[in-house]
Amino acid sequence: MDNGLASLQHKKNSKLKMWPDTIVQKFSAVNLKGAYFTLFASSSDSVHHGAEDVYNRTIVEQLDKKEKDKAIKYMMAENASFAIYLAVCSIEYSAEVFREFCHKLKEEKYLDALSRIQEKLYALHMAHENHHVDLFK
């Protein structure tokens, strides 16, 4: 218990900057505020979209067969596209974190390979960002 109290006292007296309280501040602290809005907030919101999915599905059920099938197809495509986007972005950020660890640990031998992986991930990310399909043709 004494070690824990000493640790708390050390933190209290420390000149170290404390980690921000809110999630958006944490992203901002590492210069990733944009990622907060595109990744964290949107994926966090998607967890709570169960009610919206139920609502959309209820509305879709009222459509005639042809329109209903098309609407379900579009909803599934949107969900799959978002899942791919989140996966690519997550792997991108994981590669960046791993690259930073290697740099800090002076494991330079991995940096070139990680840079090549990051370039490929970025290309995949941009391909997804720039791929637009007009579903209402």
C-alpha angles and dihedrals in degrees: 000000000000091000090053092050091047089051092051091048090049090052091049092052095038123111089215115123110247120237110261120261102226126062093235090053090052091053090046091050090063094040095255102114091130090055089055091062098039099040117014101036094042095046091044090051091048089061088060095044094093090105091049091049090051090048093049092047091049091052092045091053088064093060125095116265097264095047092041092055091048093048092049090050091052093048091050091048091051092050092047092047092051091048091052091047092051092047094051092047092047092052090046092055092043090054090049091051091048090049090052091049091051091049093050092045089049091239091146093162090079098048098083093049091047091049090053091049090049091051090054092046091049090051090051090048092051092046088055093044092051098042109101125174123191101222093182101061 
